[in-house]
Amino acid sequence: MLVAGAGMASWVSRTPAIRDELGVSTGAMGLVLFGLSTGSMVGVLASGGLVGRHGGRPVIRVGAVLIVAGLAVVSAGAATALPAGVFCGLALFGAGLGLAEVAFNIEGAALERRVGRPVLPVLHGCFSLGTVVGALLGMALAAARFPVGLHLLAVAVVLAGVSVWAVTSIPYGTGKADPADRRSGGWQDQLRVWRDRRLVLIGVVVLAMALAEGSANDWLPLVMVDGHGTSATAGSLTYTAFAVSMTLGRFAGGPFLVRFGRAAVLRASALGAAAGLALVVFPSDPVVATAGVVLWGLGTSLGFPVTVSAAGDDPQYAAARVAAMSTAGYLAFLVGPPALGLLGEHLGLRHALISVLALLLVAAVIAPALRPASAHVRPAAGGSHPAAGRPSDRQRAAGTPHSGGPGETGGR
């Protein structure tokens, strides 16, 4: 996760430089970023079924290879001023990230059920920590006017070495389905689980929270540069503040989830993120906007991990439900970059963010859907299966699924 976050932040922190190297407009840059969204959706849609057939570790390995290759291709595209090259590099990067993200969610959700306490926020916190490292490096190199192509190529080489070491530490078999079990987490299973009304509401929440996070990842440096008149270095520094806030929120969120539960924490998070976005959009003072970015990051931090945890309540259907929820999150990445880019072309990037603010308010209203179900969700394909018991009071308060039988398959 840390490797994926560092790779993401490395190119995000240099988006102003990449845009300048390519010589494209804000709207055209949105289309270039569409490569990331397209690749991510392909990876996410394929990952659930691949994990069900092969387990999480091989899928994470392939994802790491694609992440490194994507960074190298983005580096070449930026160095040669080829928008198509950057698009293809981001597509490879997105495919690797999508494959690895679902597999990581499957690993983390399985671990949550075993230990009976929140794990996914910390796991996603490692991703955010990686974005802090990548953003700090990107900010320093942007200030030094270091060539963006050489920067991303060097990052790709370092991440390749770290990935080789990290993947070997992941156990085999997590998420791998019994050959006789049709619930493999593939796209057909992901479609079936959406018959559950509670999962649909959770999907709306994750869509809003992922869009809030993704819009910062894609556009925040440019929002500060174009919308608030800051330098490219200051824009990268502001993105770093967002990444630090995300990291702190995820590592510190566990005790709040235990004490107050998912629904209350998610509602407060959505309202906090909306307030932070309002400070970025409406005042013209870059100092006030930077304070809003911190609140935006803190409010968004728990959105994706907590919604994924809620989706994985049912251990028998966790792989398909977690994969479906990850798909909903990545839908925000698919729609977000080009839509915000096109809106920004006509309204300015700051005002385009009002649409994200509105979705956060919707998420705050429907946050009670994240409360743990009193029993397992009814199977999507119809019929029923025996409930494995109600969650304990402690698990209900913590907002984590209860433990199931030893033979259950997990989700990240």
WOPEDA-V306820 format. One line per field, one symbol per residue. burial: 1 if it has 9 or more other C-alpha atoms within 8 Angstrom, else 0. Layout:
burial=???
//
This chain:
burial=1111111111111111111011000111111111111111111111111111111110111111111111111111111011101111111111111111111111111111100111111111111111111111111111100101111110111011011000100000111110000011111011111111001111111111111111111111111111110101111111111111111111101101110111111111111111111111100001011111111111111111111111111110111111111111111111111111111110111111110111111111011011110011011100000000011000111111110000001111
//
